[in-house]
């Protein structure tokens, strides 16, 4: 089974958030997919942690190394389609990439982002609900 994984899920797993065990359980055995933008989004999330003093540079480097070990298959995104999704649901392009990717790959999306989940649901994407 293919699952498109968003940045919020990756960060939750890497930073050992309370949802981590459930996220790992839900994705074990699946092929994890992501838009090619994810490494830049991860870098942005990590730099935000640094800026807010939520992590040290050493911790961020360790987190980046952990991210590198997550077996992701990057999928191309139809930018024209993603921009239509962004306009339709009044969301940022980065969120639209996840919706477009899930639609293009005909797979479910797993996210902890409520706004993305809502837009994806309206777009007809199957959402994997993360419950404790």
PyMOL commands that set and color helices and strands:
alter all, ss='L'
color gray80, all
select helices_A, chain A and resi 7-14+20-27+38-51+57-68+79-89+93-105+114-122
alter helices_A, ss='H'
color red, helices_A
select strands_A, chain A and resi 2-5+31-35+72-75+108-110+127-128
alter strands_A, ss='S'
color yellow, strands_A
deselect
rebuild
show_as cartoon
